[in-house]
Structure formats: C-alpha cells, structure tokens
Amino acid sequence: GADAPRIWAYGYLGVGLAYCGRLDEGLEYLDQSFREARARDLFLIAADSLYQGVLWRLIDLRPGEAMDRVHVLRSLEAGNWSRREADIAEAMTDWWGFGEPGPALELLEHATGP
C-alpha cells in the first residue's frame, strides 16, 4: 500500500539507469513513474519524473520529445515548483535543443526573478 514511495523510486531508478548509460531503460522508468503518479494524483512526483525525463531527453538530443513533455509539465497541478521547473525546462529546450537563446533568456529571467 505504499504507492507514493514505490512510484517515486521508479523515478530515481530511471535517473540512476540513465547515469549508468542505460538511457532507454531509464526513460521507461521515468515515464512509468510519471504515469502512475499522475493516475493517483501524486502531482509533485509526476512533475519531478517528467522534469527528469525532459532533462535526459535533452542530453540525448531529443528536443522535440523534451518540449512535448514541457507542455505537459506546465499543465500539472503541482504548484509553483512545477511552473518554475517548466520554465527552466522550456528555456533549456529552446536554447540547447533548438538554438533559440532569446526565448530561453526570457523564461530563465521569469523563473529566477522575484
């Protein structure tokens, strides 16, 4: 009955596998963590797993997949944390993934501003 810790652990396992070079398997766990967390209204866990999935997709030069997930991240009901992380993730995707530093700078200034 400990769904939240189990689902959160899938995200950590996914990141660990990605760091070990098993990126596809890691992304599968991150996506599983996101899906299960969202299905149980564990929005903070869902947002964290989704954010980590965005970062790893950027590292693997998959900006389109990353941006698709940024839009989902922005729609989650996880409070200010997910909105700030969505801004940061979108900025990184714009700049690093698509080579658009202007929009990235605006998003980062918004995310780190007062």
N, C-alpha and C positions, 0 to 999 in steps of 0.2 A: 503493500500500500504506500510505499514511499516514492510516488511518481516524480515529484519535483527533483529530488536528488538524482534519481536514475536518469531523467531526461537531461538535467544539467551535465551529468557525467558524460553523456553521449557527445556533447559539445567539446568538453575537454579532451575526450578520446580523439575526436576529429582533428583538433588542433595538434595534438601530440603526433598523430599519424602523419599529418601534413609536414610537420617539422622533420620527421624521420624519412621524408621522401616518398611517402605513400599518399600522395595528394588526392587521387581519385577516391580512395577508400576514406580518407579523412573528410572529404567533402560530402560523401554519403552519410557519415555520422553527423556532421553539422546540419545537413538538410533534415535528417531524421529527428534530431533534437528540436529544430525549428518547427517541423510539422506537428510533433507530439505536444510540444509546449503550447503552440497556438490552439490546438484542438482542446486543450484543458484550461485555456485562458491564463496560462503562465506567461504573461506578455514580456516580462523582463528577461526570462530565459530565452524566449523566442527571439527577442531583439538581439541579445548577445550572440546567439548562434548564427543568426542571419548576418550580423555585422562581421563576425569572424569569417563567414563564408564569402562575404564581399572582399575582404582583405586578401584571402587566399586566391580568389579568382583573379584579382588584380596582379598578384605576384606571378600567377601563371599566364598573364597577358590575355585575360578573357574579359575585357572591359564591358562588352555587351551584356554578358551574363551578370557581371557585377552590378551594372546600372539597373537591370531588371529587378534585382534584389533590393537596391537602394529605395526604389519606389515602394516596395512592399514594407521595408523598414520604416519609411516615413509615415505609413498608414497605421502602424501598430499603436495600440493604446498603452504605451509603457512610460508615459510621462516625458519630462524634459530630457531625460537621459537618451531616449531613442531618437528624439528630434535632433539633439546635438550630434549624436553619433551618425545620424542620417546625413546631416550637413557635412560632417567630416568625410564620411564615406563617399558622398557625391563629389565633393571637392577633389578627393584623391582620384576618383574615377575620371573626372573631367581633365585633370592635369596630367596624371600619369597614364591613364588609359587612352584618352582621346587627344591629348596635347592641347588643351584649352585652358591656359593659366588664368585668363581674365575671370571667367565664371568661378573658377576654383578659389581665387583670392576673395571674391565677394562672399562665398559660402564660408570660408575659413574666418573671415572677419566677423561674420554674423555669429558663427559658432563659438568664437572665443571672446566676443565683445561683452560688454556689461549686461 
